[in-house]
Amino acid sequence: MVYRFLHTADIHLDSPLRTLALRNAELSELIGLATRRSFVRIIDLCLDEQVDALVIAGDLYDGEQTSMKTARFLAEQLGRLHQAGIRAFIIRGNHDALSKITAELVLPETVKVFGAVAEAVAIDRAPGHFPVAIHGLSFAKPQAPESLLRHYALPVPDAVNIGIMHTSLGGSPGHDLYAPCSVPNLRQTGFRYWALGHIHKRSAVEDASSAIIMPGIPQGRDINEDGTKSVSLVTIRDDRSVVVEERQTAVAQFERLVVDISSASDWKTVISQAKSKVDDLSSEVSTDHLVARVEITGATELAWRIRRDIDLLRTELETHGAASGNVWIEKVVTSPVAPRQQVSRPSALDELATIIDSEIRHSLEYREEVRLIANELRGQLPPELRDIFGKDEVSFENLLGQFATEGASHVLARLRGSEGE
């Protein structure tokens, strides 16, 4: 008889918000509760599909700020599985290791939380059904700079072996190195399925011998976790072949929307085109809510006005989204530029643009001045918001370059606009 389970990871229950909390209280509340609502959907899916088990590959919590209210919520939801006779297998990830209540929470007996020593749990199955063994390993500390594979037991003979691991694999942008390993290394273990966690973007490597799945985060928390979010519904057939189905679980989906207004001849057309693009995107998203970051781009004589009146454009889009009931505008950014004048002799503004681009923007003196201003602003922010300026030196320097480019475009666009006023 088949064996079915749901595989998820990186729930990050009650993850604290950062930039959203500064902009829109209603949107902040929606996203603040989204991780819980998404987890309820995961439990609902387990019950609807009548799976044998739920597998969580780390980072149920988000870190040391986790409260007992979060823990009680988790216990209640896992209790729903217990009542239905569905088991749960959980490993602790790097964020769970920071949580002070991780080791204190009392869970139903059908929930197996793996400890710091690797274990293989044999699943009790009826006679004639193929045996199943689930392997797992948790870490008590948030750092795991070396591979964990050598700690796992050998596959149980004649069983379908399922491994659970929290790992960065070969590394991923935006994620710390954690228990690194490679796909070939995982294949060599002889495990039929590897249930991974840690990287928030979904990936799957499948062949006749194994399935290695990183399900990604089931609910995005900010614009950097945009796109469809899901879990994996896994069926191991009687012939031991594996079928992996992706099931969407997000309550709200973050998306980046680029609106090219090069063809717009007036302000009314700019608004109309932006609204139309938002509507098109909304029709393509299947979640309850769409949270969009809108970028206005293109070469247009209206560049100066768009930059000047960005607050009015945002209000128009927010009002339009509110009327639909499920569209939220996370932010509106602009990158339009005024078209260069097609004349034989460059204008004074064209010459200024050339000087800014060739002599000022890339000069060491200018970059140092921008760096000093950015460092002063960052120092005035509370610690939890300082990542706005980048999480490391490379991202900080890249952001300074963006500031310089956007600043120059903004000044030039407004100067061109003032010529016609």
C-alpha angles and dihedrals in degrees: 000000000000123000116218131187141163117236122202139147143178097044092159092194114214092359108187117249124233122180096012091061089061096054116037125014095199094049090045090055092048095052092038090063096036096091090056094046091048091052090051087054090052091053090046090052091052090053095044093049092041092224123183095232149001115228118199114188099201143293101072086153130043101227144280096337092070113127132210088252087066090049093050091050090052092049091051093052094046087048088063089059091047091055090052093049094248116142125219127211117195136178125192117244130200093278092048089055089062093053114102093205098049093097095038101058116106110217133185116279090248089066116089115197108188117226136216091285116070115248138186114214117202113216116226107236134171119268112278094029118114113256121252128204123189118202124198144164132188130196124222092205129058093233124078107159095168133062117273096203096098089060094059119095122246115269115279107252116256092001132112100248119209119190126200118201139162105216144147089218105205093344135280133214112263094019129098118238106266128172092332120209139145136246091246089053091053092048091052091061091073092231113148095215132020114201104200135184142178104072110087096211119081120246134166133192114186136169137149093284104042149001118220110189133183102186096193126219113322093215126029116227103193142003091280088065095054128151135046116338124200152148131237123252105201126197122187106199128214090263087053094247114143127231117192120195123188114224122188116234108166121120092197127024123208117216137174113225123194116200116193108204097177090123095049113112099185143018094262091058091050090056093045094050093047092050091048092053091049090052092049092051092046091055090055096051117084099193124102091253137027118209108193134189105204121206117194111207142160141088109288142145086234093067093104093051094046091054092045096046100036089127091059091049091050091050091051092052094043091052091048091049093047090054090060090052098224109052120096127185107219094184142335117222128181133213103160118139130202112250115255114253111257097223133126092240118050117237124238090260091052089053090047090051090052092049092049092049099043105032112019113031095056098037119118092231093055094045091050091051091051090047092053092050092047092048091051092051092046091052090057093056123089112259095254091059100046093092086075085085093050135288095246141014094271095053090044092054091046089052091052088055090052090050090053094048094045093045093053092047091049094051094046093047092052092046091052090048092051089055089065098042 
